[in-house]
Amino acid sequence: MKELTKAEEQVMQILWQIRRGFVKDILDKMPDPKPAYNTVSTMVRILEKKGFVGYTAYGKTHEYYPLVDKKDYSHYFLKNFIGSYFGGSFSKLVSFFAKENDMDIHDFEQLMKYVEKDLKDEDSEKPDKPPKEQS
């Protein structure tokens, strides 16, 4: 998976929100000042080449939809971010976040409970591994 530019990510955020749409639909959801129609169309085609977006053709018109799940991209992006800025250490990230936000111990404990719950939920979503074959 490739990392997206800010502009590409903005388009993907909209597609993840609307699930399916034409360039006009994406453009309508963009904040002002809106880019040109052709600019958004070009970004969508780039996302298609990168494997993030698929489409259904209706003559010369295309309806676009995400091929990459938002959660999957978020995991990929966060893993790369932690690796690049915090040496791959989640503890360093949390420590930085706590210091930058002047968190007290209660807030920090709440954050850790949230992270632990999220990790447990994620583990429960994973399919069970098949039993190993005995030789």
Rosetta blueprint (number, residue, H / E / L):
1 M L
2 K L
3 E L
4 L L
5 T L
6 K H
7 A H
8 E H
9 E H
10 Q H
11 V H
12 M H
13 Q H
14 I H
15 L H
16 W H
17 Q H
18 I H
19 R L
20 R L
21 G E
22 F L
23 V H
24 K H
25 D H
26 I H
27 L H
28 D H
29 K H
30 M L
31 P L
32 D L
33 P L
34 K L
35 P L
36 A L
37 Y H
38 N H
39 T H
40 V H
41 S H
42 T H
43 M H
44 V H
45 R H
46 I H
47 L H
48 E H
49 K H
50 K L
51 G L
52 F L
53 V E
54 G E
55 Y E
56 T E
57 A E
58 Y E
59 G L
60 K L
61 T E
62 H E
63 E E
64 Y E
65 Y E
66 P E
67 L L
68 V L
69 D L
70 K H
71 K H
72 D H
73 Y H
74 S H
75 H H
76 Y H
77 F H
78 L H
79 K H
80 N H
81 F H
82 I H
83 G H
84 S H
85 Y H
86 F H
87 G L
88 G L
89 S L
90 F H
91 S H
92 K H
93 L H
94 V H
95 S H
96 F H
97 F H
98 A H
99 K H
100 E H
101 N L
102 D L
103 M L
104 D L
105 I H
106 H H
107 D H
108 F H
109 E H
110 Q H
111 L H
112 M H
113 K H
114 Y H
115 V H
116 E H
117 K H
118 D H
119 L H
120 K H
121 D H
122 E H
123 D H
124 S H
125 E H
126 K L
127 P L
128 D L
129 K L
130 P L
131 P L
132 K L
133 E L
134 Q L
135 S L
